């Protein structure tokens, strides 16, 4: 989502709010750099914390050092202030949060977010678990969509008598 918005000319900042397993931080090579944790703990200034990814144009704020209390940091007034500041400089502020099932972090971040987008692993995550997780997000109309990832097209259901993923109609769009 962040890459798509940036490619359309929007100024985008992506914040790794998964302070336990910071995959965005790793993906952008920010493992050994100060980030969100240090800023929220007030051990660094905001100077140099945002890193611009040259290929995509996305600005990234890594998670930073490990912490013992992610919910306290993410639910702090300082976190809310950071989001407010970034909204003034960027068209889109994307918060990458950990899964809502095992930890409370995403529910804590929801009040500072305009919308929440759920990512659900296809054919693995139980519907009841998804429903329960959605109910944990506070706020009326906070959920803007659900994205299914890790879809196995061979096992995806067929509609009608045709399988769209293997039909000539589908292939003409994606096979060069």
DOKE-513140 format. One line per field, with one value per residue: residue in one letter; residue number from 0; x, y, z of N, C-alpha, C in turn; chain. Coordinates in Angstrom, 3 decimals. Last residue first. Layout:
loza <- [A / ...] $
kemi <- [NUM / ...] $
nc1 <- [X / ...] $
nc2 <- [Y / ...] $
nc3 <- [Z / ...] $
cac1 <- [X / ...] $
cac2 <- [Y / ...] $
cac3 <- [Z / ...] $
cc1 <- [X / ...] $
cc2 <- [Y / ...] $
cc3 <- [Z / ...] $
torpa <- [A / ...] $
# end
This chain:
loza <- [X / X / X / X / X / X / X / X / X / X / X / X / X / X / X / X / X / X / X / X / X / X / X / X / X / X / X / X / X / X / X / X / X / X / X / X / X / X / X / X / X / X / X / X / X / X / X / X / X / X / X / X / X / X / X / X / X / X / X / X / X / X / X / X / X / X / X / X / X / X / X / X / X / X / X / X / X / X / X / X / X / X / X / X / X / X / X / X / X / X / X / X / X / X / X / X / X / X / X / X / X / X / X / X / X / X / X / X / X / X / X / X / X / X / X / X / X / X / X / X / X / X / X / X / X / X / X / X / X / X / X / X / X / X / X / X / X / X / X / X / X / X / X / X / X / X / X / X / X / X / X / X / X / X / X / X / X / X / X / X / X / X / X / X / X / X / X / X / X / X / X / X / X / X / X / X] $
kemi <- [175 / 174 / 173 / 172 / 171 / 170 / 169 / 168 / 167 / 166 / 165 / 164 / 163 / 162 / 161 / 160 / 159 / 158 / 157 / 156 / 155 / 154 / 153 / 152 / 151 / 150 / 149 / 148 / 147 / 146 / 145 / 144 / 143 / 142 / 141 / 140 / 139 / 138 / 137 / 136 / 135 / 134 / 133 / 132 / 131 / 130 / 129 / 128 / 127 / 126 / 125 / 124 / 123 / 122 / 121 / 120 / 119 / 118 / 117 / 116 / 115 / 114 / 113 / 112 / 111 / 110 / 109 / 108 / 107 / 106 / 105 / 104 / 103 / 102 / 101 / 100 / 99 / 98 / 97 / 96 / 95 / 94 / 93 / 92 / 91 / 90 / 89 / 88 / 87 / 86 / 85 / 84 / 83 / 82 / 81 / 80 / 79 / 78 / 77 / 76 / 75 / 74 / 73 / 72 / 71 / 70 / 69 / 68 / 67 / 66 / 65 / 64 / 63 / 62 / 61 / 60 / 59 / 58 / 57 / 56 / 55 / 54 / 53 / 52 / 51 / 50 / 49 / 48 / 47 / 46 / 45 / 44 / 43 / 42 / 41 / 40 / 39 / 38 / 37 / 36 / 35 / 34 / 33 / 32 / 31 / 30 / 29 / 28 / 27 / 26 / 25 / 24 / 23 / 22 / 21 / 20 / 19 / 18 / 17 / 16 / 15 / 14 / 13 / 12 / 11 / 10 / 9 / 8 / 7 / 6 / 5 / 4 / 3 / 2 / 1 / 0] $
nc1 <- [2.846 / 0.117 / -1.974 / -4.089 / -4.428 / -5.258 / -8.020 / -8.915 / -8.088 / -7.882 / -6.850 / -8.223 / -10.927 / -12.350 / -15.790 / -18.317 / -18.287 / -15.052 / -12.990 / -10.759 / -7.276 / -5.191 / -3.613 / -3.005 / -2.777 / -1.952 / -0.698 / -3.449 / -6.137 / -7.150 / -9.953 / -10.761 / -11.122 / -12.313 / -13.787 / -16.497 / -15.896 / -13.557 / -11.066 / -10.806 / -12.004 / -13.392 / -11.324 / -10.963 / -13.348 / -13.044 / -10.712 / -11.654 / -13.630 / -12.057 / -8.615 / -6.044 / -5.723 / -6.695 / -4.579 / -4.017 / -4.879 / -4.708 / -6.827 / -6.399 / -7.982 / -7.741 / -6.428 / -4.992 / -5.205 / -6.741 / -4.926 / -2.920 / -4.148 / -4.536 / -1.863 / -1.024 / -1.696 / -1.064 / -2.174 / -4.010 / -3.005 / 0.392 / 1.879 / 1.634 / 2.698 / 1.102 / 1.594 / 0.387 / 0.352 / 1.397 / 3.266 / 3.313 / 1.233 / 1.523 / 3.643 / 2.335 / 0.570 / 2.435 / 3.625 / 1.437 / 1.100 / 3.515 / 3.181 / 1.215 / 1.364 / 1.046 / 3.617 / 4.680 / 3.001 / 3.340 / 6.205 / 8.262 / 10.872 / 12.356 / 15.067 / 15.478 / 13.651 / 11.805 / 12.152 / 10.464 / 10.928 / 9.481 / 9.623 / 10.808 / 11.758 / 14.576 / 15.341 / 13.809 / 14.905 / 14.303 / 14.109 / 16.034 / 17.335 / 16.005 / 14.599 / 16.892 / 16.709 / 15.308 / 12.515 / 11.035 / 10.369 / 12.907 / 13.501 / 11.375 / 11.834 / 15.383 / 18.844 / 19.948 / 20.272 / 18.198 / 17.394 / 16.709 / 14.111 / 13.507 / 13.806 / 11.629 / 9.575 / 9.704 / 10.250 / 8.801 / 8.210 / 7.186 / 5.789 / 5.763 / 7.442 / 5.899 / 6.315 / 5.100 / 4.866 / 3.444 / 2.447 / 2.906 / 2.429 / 4.322 / 3.211 / 1.078 / 2.543 / 3.982 / 1.902 / 0.825] $
nc2 <- [-12.475 / -12.805 / -11.256 / -11.100 / -13.630 / -15.156 / -14.690 / -15.912 / -18.513 / -19.512 / -19.795 / -18.111 / -18.767 / -21.581 / -22.103 / -22.535 / -20.728 / -20.401 / -22.251 / -21.383 / -22.243 / -23.914 / -22.540 / -20.213 / -19.615 / -16.600 / -14.844 / -12.796 / -10.663 / -7.868 / -5.956 / -2.560 / -0.691 / -0.302 / 1.648 / 1.973 / 3.024 / 1.599 / -0.920 / -4.211 / -6.575 / -7.420 / -8.553 / -10.886 / -12.270 / -12.708 / -14.279 / -16.498 / -17.407 / -18.216 / -18.979 / -18.929 / -20.413 / -19.378 / -16.557 / -14.464 / -11.092 / -7.884 / -5.097 / -1.779 / 0.967 / 4.570 / 6.456 / 5.790 / 6.035 / 3.746 / 1.523 / 0.856 / -1.069 / -3.070 / -3.739 / -4.787 / -7.120 / -10.350 / -12.408 / -10.903 / -8.843 / -8.726 / -5.388 / -2.779 / -0.127 / 2.657 / 5.258 / 8.216 / 10.307 / 12.792 / 14.536 / 16.591 / 16.213 / 13.631 / 13.858 / 14.968 / 12.866 / 10.885 / 12.085 / 12.181 / 9.446 / 8.966 / 10.539 / 9.230 / 5.661 / 3.186 / 2.344 / 2.031 / 0.036 / -2.127 / -2.811 / -3.246 / -3.878 / -3.601 / -3.234 / -0.256 / 0.288 / 0.281 / 2.962 / 4.732 / 5.753 / 7.059 / 5.985 / 5.780 / 3.411 / 3.717 / 5.013 / 5.583 / 7.643 / 7.465 / 9.325 / 10.194 / 12.642 / 14.000 / 13.615 / 12.439 / 9.793 / 9.003 / 8.853 / 6.705 / 7.339 / 7.076 / 4.381 / 3.187 / 4.078 / 4.099 / 3.643 / 0.699 / -1.902 / -2.376 / -1.465 / -2.684 / -3.058 / -5.467 / -4.775 / -3.030 / -4.792 / -6.611 / -6.830 / -8.105 / -6.138 / -3.876 / -2.821 / -0.459 / 1.164 / 3.358 / 5.172 / 7.929 / 9.521 / 11.618 / 10.394 / 9.393 / 6.789 / 5.540 / 5.838 / 4.019 / 1.641 / 1.519 / 1.246 / -1.180] $
nc3 <- [-20.629 / -18.605 / -17.667 / -19.447 / -20.465 / -18.255 / -18.081 / -20.453 / -20.244 / -16.768 / -14.306 / -12.640 / -13.010 / -14.067 / -14.703 / -13.924 / -10.899 / -9.789 / -7.623 / -4.929 / -4.934 / -5.338 / -7.083 / -5.722 / -2.537 / -0.999 / 0.801 / 1.998 / 1.641 / 3.399 / 4.064 / 5.115 / 7.041 / 10.266 / 11.582 / 12.218 / 15.479 / 17.677 / 18.303 / 17.494 / 18.150 / 15.934 / 14.487 / 15.990 / 15.499 / 12.722 / 12.717 / 14.140 / 12.424 / 10.216 / 10.732 / 8.435 / 6.051 / 3.713 / 3.808 / 6.438 / 6.250 / 7.336 / 7.520 / 8.071 / 9.509 / 9.606 / 11.167 / 14.377 / 17.042 / 17.796 / 17.118 / 18.894 / 20.456 / 18.604 / 18.143 / 20.730 / 22.009 / 20.461 / 18.856 / 16.988 / 15.483 / 14.420 / 14.619 / 12.098 / 10.443 / 9.457 / 7.258 / 6.239 / 3.469 / 3.023 / 5.566 / 7.423 / 9.172 / 10.034 / 11.815 / 14.077 / 14.739 / 15.398 / 17.681 / 19.450 / 19.921 / 21.219 / 23.517 / 24.864 / 24.164 / 23.106 / 22.553 / 25.182 / 26.255 / 24.445 / 24.725 / 26.954 / 26.511 / 23.264 / 20.945 / 18.907 / 15.843 / 13.754 / 11.304 / 9.121 / 5.801 / 2.917 / -0.438 / -2.868 / -3.936 / -4.053 / -1.620 / 1.276 / 3.806 / 7.201 / 10.136 / 11.951 / 11.705 / 14.606 / 16.888 / 19.411 / 21.878 / 24.027 / 24.384 / 23.784 / 21.172 / 20.002 / 20.460 / 18.994 / 16.318 / 16.233 / 15.385 / 13.600 / 12.833 / 10.868 / 8.423 / 5.943 / 5.210 / 6.500 / 9.209 / 9.500 / 8.897 / 11.049 / 14.173 / 16.516 / 18.460 / 17.416 / 14.842 / 13.585 / 11.361 / 9.193 / 6.322 / 4.592 / 1.438 / -0.792 / -4.009 / -6.546 / -6.960 / -5.470 / -2.925 / -3.096 / -3.415 / -1.032 / 0.833 / 0.000] $
cac1 <- [3.318 / 1.169 / -0.797 / -3.718 / -4.066 / -3.866 / -7.111 / -9.296 / -7.422 / -8.579 / -6.237 / -6.766 / -10.388 / -11.376 / -14.459 / -17.645 / -19.039 / -16.361 / -13.373 / -12.017 / -8.335 / -6.217 / -4.040 / -3.964 / -2.334 / -2.980 / -0.234 / -2.097 / -5.743 / -6.286 / -9.208 / -10.670 / -11.378 / -11.782 / -12.331 / -16.039 / -16.906 / -13.921 / -12.052 / -10.373 / -11.072 / -14.170 / -11.932 / -9.891 / -13.010 / -14.186 / -10.735 / -10.523 / -13.994 / -13.003 / -10.025 / -6.652 / -5.056 / -6.852 / -5.610 / -3.417 / -5.262 / -4.044 / -6.468 / -6.469 / -7.198 / -8.338 / -7.700 / -5.069 / -4.441 / -7.286 / -6.128 / -2.619 / -3.688 / -5.714 / -2.674 / -0.439 / -2.680 / -0.697 / -1.352 / -4.338 / -3.818 / -0.934 / 1.908 / 1.474 / 2.744 / 1.602 / 1.241 / 1.189 / -0.077 / 0.044 / 3.075 / 4.356 / 1.418 / 0.368 / 3.880 / 3.409 / 0.042 / 1.517 / 4.419 / 2.044 / 0.018 / 3.208 / 4.281 / 0.888 / 1.757 / -0.144 / 2.702 / 5.251 / 3.141 / 2.040 / 5.665 / 6.872 / 10.096 / 11.809 / 14.055 / 15.932 / 14.686 / 11.348 / 12.329 / 10.903 / 10.726 / 10.257 / 8.984 / 10.467 / 10.307 / 13.853 / 15.528 / 14.151 / 14.223 / 15.219 / 13.424 / 15.310 / 17.914 / 16.951 / 13.983 / 16.052 / 17.279 / 16.758 / 13.202 / 11.681 / 9.308 / 12.220 / 14.370 / 11.554 / 10.633 / 14.093 / 17.791 / 19.769 / 21.192 / 18.324 / 17.535 / 18.085 / 14.758 / 13.366 / 14.724 / 12.982 / 9.805 / 10.020 / 10.223 / 9.352 / 8.670 / 8.396 / 5.916 / 5.233 / 7.438 / 6.444 / 5.973 / 5.995 / 4.468 / 4.529 / 2.131 / 3.321 / 1.476 / 4.500 / 4.426 / 0.813 / 1.578 / 4.691 / 2.793 / 0.000] $
cac2 <- [-11.569 / -13.548 / -11.427 / -9.909 / -12.568 / -15.227 / -14.226 / -14.535 / -17.675 / -19.304 / -20.599 / -18.029 / -17.521 / -21.169 / -21.682 / -23.686 / -21.225 / -19.771 / -21.919 / -21.901 / -21.237 / -24.354 / -23.892 / -20.156 / -20.677 / -17.371 / -16.215 / -13.025 / -12.051 / -8.353 / -7.158 / -3.692 / -0.264 / -1.273 / 1.780 / 2.009 / 2.764 / 2.674 / 0.070 / -2.879 / -5.999 / -6.865 / -7.305 / -9.886 / -11.856 / -11.946 / -12.990 / -15.736 / -16.943 / -17.094 / -19.325 / -18.226 / -20.818 / -20.811 / -17.333 / -15.538 / -12.416 / -8.835 / -6.409 / -2.761 / -0.248 / 3.318 / 6.795 / 5.534 / 7.079 / 5.097 / 1.842 / 1.827 / 0.162 / -2.446 / -3.187 / -3.587 / -6.050 / -9.197 / -12.742 / -12.090 / -8.510 / -9.351 / -6.847 / -3.298 / -1.574 / 2.016 / 3.841 / 7.660 / 9.021 / 12.529 / 13.435 / 16.557 / 17.554 / 13.943 / 13.264 / 15.695 / 14.195 / 10.682 / 11.755 / 13.427 / 10.218 / 8.286 / 10.849 / 10.534 / 6.897 / 3.872 / 2.598 / 2.997 / 1.328 / -1.452 / -2.183 / -2.820 / -4.805 / -3.006 / -4.055 / -1.278 / 0.624 / 0.035 / 1.614 / 4.862 / 4.645 / 7.359 / 5.894 / 7.126 / 3.607 / 3.050 / 5.655 / 4.452 / 7.606 / 7.060 / 8.900 / 8.947 / 11.474 / 14.207 / 13.137 / 13.460 / 10.432 / 8.837 / 10.136 / 6.683 / 7.322 / 8.364 / 5.419 / 2.935 / 4.452 / 4.238 / 4.074 / 2.151 / -1.358 / -3.152 / -0.478 / -2.649 / -1.835 / -5.364 / -5.720 / -2.596 / -3.620 / -7.064 / -5.688 / -8.764 / -7.471 / -3.725 / -4.166 / -0.466 / -0.202 / 3.204 / 3.842 / 7.465 / 8.419 / 11.568 / 10.787 / 10.759 / 7.717 / 5.529 / 6.583 / 5.448 / 2.066 / 1.614 / 2.398 / 0.000] $
cac3 <- [-21.619 / -19.273 / -16.852 / -18.693 / -21.414 / -18.702 / -17.040 / -20.133 / -21.242 / -18.033 / -15.359 / -12.621 / -13.545 / -13.073 / -15.125 / -14.533 / -12.050 / -9.842 / -8.998 / -5.473 / -4.833 / -4.402 / -7.465 / -6.826 / -3.431 / -1.699 / 0.664 / 1.489 / 1.789 / 2.328 / 4.429 / 4.207 / 5.656 / 9.310 / 11.551 / 10.817 / 14.457 / 16.758 / 18.751 / 17.046 / 19.124 / 17.053 / 14.008 / 15.902 / 16.861 / 13.244 / 12.010 / 14.665 / 13.760 / 10.093 / 10.897 / 9.561 / 7.281 / 3.921 / 3.132 / 5.661 / 6.724 / 6.446 / 8.044 / 6.996 / 9.723 / 9.144 / 10.532 / 12.935 / 16.355 / 17.990 / 16.334 / 17.840 / 21.108 / 19.213 / 17.050 / 20.125 / 22.043 / 21.298 / 20.017 / 17.768 / 16.651 / 14.361 / 14.715 / 13.456 / 10.315 / 10.669 / 7.360 / 7.324 / 4.012 / 2.552 / 4.633 / 6.398 / 8.628 / 9.170 / 10.502 / 13.390 / 14.398 / 14.272 / 16.500 / 18.987 / 19.309 / 19.957 / 22.594 / 24.281 / 24.852 / 23.597 / 21.434 / 24.242 / 26.933 / 24.580 / 23.525 / 27.095 / 27.338 / 24.480 / 21.621 / 19.851 / 16.815 / 15.117 / 11.826 / 10.503 / 6.733 / 4.110 / 0.868 / -2.415 / -3.844 / -5.140 / -2.923 / 0.417 / 2.514 / 6.135 / 8.915 / 12.216 / 11.062 / 13.508 / 15.648 / 18.794 / 20.679 / 24.132 / 24.477 / 25.098 / 22.181 / 19.959 / 21.032 / 20.433 / 17.060 / 15.573 / 16.308 / 13.699 / 13.827 / 12.108 / 9.497 / 6.418 / 4.736 / 5.044 / 8.568 / 9.851 / 8.028 / 9.688 / 13.236 / 15.325 / 18.855 / 18.222 / 15.391 / 14.946 / 11.861 / 10.539 / 6.811 / 5.641 / 2.320 / 0.197 / -2.630 / -6.243 / -7.559 / -6.928 / -3.266 / -2.884 / -4.428 / -2.311 / 0.903 / 0.000] $
cc1 <- [3.551 / 1.569 / 0.346 / -2.365 / -3.676 / -3.487 / -5.679 / -8.323 / -7.722 / -7.774 / -6.904 / -6.113 / -8.870 / -10.693 / -13.591 / -16.239 / -18.348 / -17.083 / -14.780 / -12.250 / -9.611 / -7.354 / -5.159 / -4.425 / -3.362 / -2.324 / -1.296 / -1.792 / -4.343 / -5.953 / -8.431 / -9.890 / -11.255 / -12.141 / -11.712 / -14.529 / -16.303 / -14.898 / -12.347 / -11.438 / -10.585 / -13.278 / -12.719 / -10.436 / -11.937 / -13.875 / -11.857 / -10.474 / -12.886 / -13.390 / -10.908 / -8.146 / -5.746 / -6.129 / -5.528 / -4.518 / -4.623 / -4.282 / -5.787 / -5.976 / -7.459 / -7.406 / -8.462 / -6.424 / -4.466 / -6.505 / -6.679 / -3.876 / -3.424 / -5.351 / -3.923 / -1.309 / -2.244 / -1.720 / -1.021 / -3.482 / -4.118 / -1.715 / 0.496 / 1.571 / 2.750 / 1.552 / 1.914 / 0.714 / 0.914 / -0.528 / 1.610 / 4.133 / 2.403 / 0.512 / 2.735 / 3.606 / 1.083 / 0.948 / 3.528 / 2.877 / 0.558 / 2.116 / 4.059 / 1.958 / 1.277 / 0.136 / 1.444 / 4.258 / 3.687 / 2.131 / 4.299 / 6.330 / 8.608 / 10.995 / 13.606 / 14.753 / 15.010 / 12.373 / 11.890 / 10.945 / 11.269 / 9.915 / 9.970 / 9.788 / 9.909 / 12.360 / 14.673 / 14.176 / 14.739 / 14.423 / 14.452 / 14.577 / 17.191 / 17.496 / 14.899 / 15.481 / 16.347 / 17.475 / 14.702 / 12.487 / 9.873 / 11.142 / 13.677 / 12.389 / 10.812 / 12.992 / 16.482 / 18.695 / 21.056 / 19.165 / 17.752 / 18.354 / 16.174 / 14.100 / 14.699 / 14.014 / 11.226 / 10.265 / 10.622 / 9.329 / 9.361 / 8.941 / 7.239 / 5.214 / 7.028 / 6.328 / 6.668 / 5.434 / 5.544 / 4.083 / 3.383 / 2.999 / 1.756 / 3.501 / 4.628 / 2.022 / 1.286 / 3.765 / 3.506 / 0.874] $
cc2 <- [-12.105 / -12.758 / -12.205 / -10.042 / -11.265 / -14.088 / -14.148 / -13.942 / -16.201 / -18.416 / -20.397 / -18.887 / -17.506 / -19.926 / -21.358 / -23.339 / -22.437 / -20.226 / -21.356 / -21.433 / -21.776 / -23.367 / -24.380 / -21.529 / -20.745 / -18.387 / -17.117 / -14.511 / -12.202 / -9.805 / -7.598 / -4.842 / -1.414 / -0.832 / 0.872 / 2.219 / 2.932 / 2.218 / 1.104 / -1.857 / -4.607 / -6.202 / -6.629 / -8.539 / -10.758 / -11.410 / -12.121 / -14.355 / -16.109 / -16.526 / -18.074 / -18.522 / -20.209 / -21.320 / -18.806 / -16.453 / -13.462 / -10.211 / -7.232 / -4.085 / -1.209 / 2.161 / 5.542 / 5.972 / 6.915 / 6.215 / 3.251 / 2.313 / 1.247 / -1.133 / -2.494 / -2.946 / -4.807 / -8.082 / -11.575 / -12.277 / -9.717 / -9.087 / -7.419 / -4.820 / -2.154 / 0.509 / 3.261 / 6.217 / 8.559 / 11.258 / 13.292 / 15.512 / 17.565 / 15.320 / 13.538 / 15.168 / 15.018 / 12.027 / 11.607 / 13.193 / 11.527 / 9.046 / 10.181 / 10.939 / 8.154 / 5.206 / 3.340 / 3.356 / 2.394 / -0.084 / -1.512 / -2.108 / -4.456 / -4.049 / -3.346 / -2.078 / -0.549 / 0.464 / 1.505 / 3.451 / 5.028 / 6.289 / 6.305 / 7.147 / 5.033 / 3.343 / 5.032 / 4.985 / 6.432 / 6.960 / 8.614 / 8.424 / 10.161 / 12.882 / 13.291 / 12.893 / 11.539 / 9.396 / 9.993 / 7.954 / 7.334 / 8.421 / 6.779 / 4.041 / 4.284 / 4.660 / 4.283 / 2.498 / 0.152 / -2.481 / -1.126 / -1.646 / -1.665 / -4.156 / -5.575 / -3.481 / -3.099 / -5.896 / -6.050 / -7.749 / -8.197 / -5.062 / -4.210 / -1.874 / -0.175 / 1.753 / 3.648 / 6.143 / 8.151 / 10.598 / 10.726 / 11.237 / 9.167 / 6.436 / 6.627 / 6.294 / 3.557 / 2.105 / 2.600 / 1.251] $
cc3 <- [-22.955 / -20.510 / -17.486 / -18.000 / -20.695 / -19.648 / -17.546 / -19.116 / -20.971 / -18.975 / -16.718 / -13.698 / -13.620 / -13.631 / -13.920 / -14.985 / -12.626 / -11.091 / -8.961 / -6.901 / -5.459 / -4.244 / -6.564 / -7.275 / -4.555 / -2.619 / 0.025 / 1.462 / 1.224 / 2.625 / 3.202 / 4.788 / 4.661 / 7.894 / 10.491 / 10.685 / 13.071 / 15.694 / 17.666 / 17.445 / 18.730 / 18.099 / 15.129 / 15.456 / 16.854 / 14.648 / 12.562 / 14.018 / 14.387 / 11.454 / 10.829 / 9.601 / 8.495 / 5.171 / 3.505 / 5.127 / 5.830 / 7.052 / 6.970 / 7.565 / 8.571 / 9.464 / 10.149 / 12.405 / 14.841 / 17.285 / 16.575 / 17.097 / 20.071 / 19.903 / 17.592 / 19.041 / 21.257 / 21.119 / 20.947 / 19.000 / 17.525 / 15.645 / 14.613 / 13.459 / 11.719 / 10.453 / 8.595 / 7.510 / 5.072 / 3.171 / 4.243 / 5.312 / 7.465 / 8.522 / 9.528 / 11.966 / 13.637 / 13.820 / 15.267 / 17.720 / 18.731 / 19.207 / 21.232 / 23.271 / 24.121 / 24.255 / 21.861 / 23.139 / 25.989 / 25.251 / 23.715 / 25.846 / 27.378 / 25.231 / 22.886 / 20.410 / 17.712 / 16.155 / 13.273 / 11.068 / 8.101 / 5.138 / 1.954 / -1.057 / -3.487 / -5.118 / -4.020 / -1.016 / 1.699 / 4.834 / 7.830 / 10.981 / 11.311 / 12.981 / 14.433 / 17.493 / 20.206 / 22.900 / 24.687 / 25.356 / 23.599 / 21.041 / 21.052 / 21.070 / 18.568 / 16.526 / 15.543 / 14.732 / 14.007 / 13.185 / 10.856 / 7.524 / 5.286 / 4.475 / 7.052 / 9.160 / 8.264 / 8.723 / 11.795 / 14.179 / 17.700 / 18.718 / 16.150 / 15.545 / 13.328 / 10.967 / 8.150 / 6.165 / 3.361 / 1.281 / -1.764 / -4.843 / -7.173 / -7.632 / -4.773 / -3.274 / -4.309 / -3.416 / -0.431 / 0.000] $
torpa <- [A / A / A / A / A / A / A / A / A / A / A / A / A / A / A / A / A / A / A / A / A / A / A / A / A / A / A / A / A / A / A / A / A / A / A / A / A / A / A / A / A / A / A / A / A / A / A / A / A / A / A / A / A / A / A / A / A / A / A / A / A / A / A / A / A / A / A / A / A / A / A / A / A / A / A / A / A / A / A / A / A / A / A / A / A / A / A / A / A / A / A / A / A / A / A / A / A / A / A / A / A / A / A / A / A / A / A / A / A / A / A / A / A / A / A / A / A / A / A / A / A / A / A / A / A / A / A / A / A / A / A / A / A / A / A / A / A / A / A / A / A / A / A / A / A / A / A / A / A / A / A / A / A / A / A / A / A / A / A / A / A / A / A / A / A / A / A / A / A / A / A / A / A / A / A / A] $
# end
